[in-house]
Amino acid sequence: MKRLATQRIGIDQGDDVLFSDYEDGGEMWTATGPRERRKQIRFSQPYRDTPIIHCSLTMWDVDHAHNVRADVSAENVTVAGFDLVFRTWGDTRVARARVGWLAIGEIGYDDDWELY
């Protein structure tokens, strides 16, 4: 468990469309097998330490005639941002996907001193 001082808790959030492949016949809509899309997310201000990230699908449009498979995660998390990742595999056909994210962590405080 990560403990945070209450006056230092920072929460940043977003909701990002990762792709819309049905419009131009992109690989998420037309291909099979393992596929991945990434989007680099930058926080509105840096955290003091690596924050905790929560990701979830907020919209996805899939082909009803195929199996539905998805994996959404945050990778390469730093104090400044992270990679938002969507993966699918097999015969799944995804037309588009939007992913919401929430970052919670310790931020700087106005009375902090940086001596070095």
Secondary structure, DSSP 8 states (H G I E B T S, - for coil): -----GGGEEEEEEEEEEEETTTTT-HHHH--S-EEEEEEEE-SS--SS--EEEEEEEEEEE-TTS----EEEEES--SSEEEEEEEE-TT--EEEEEEEEEEEEE---TT-----
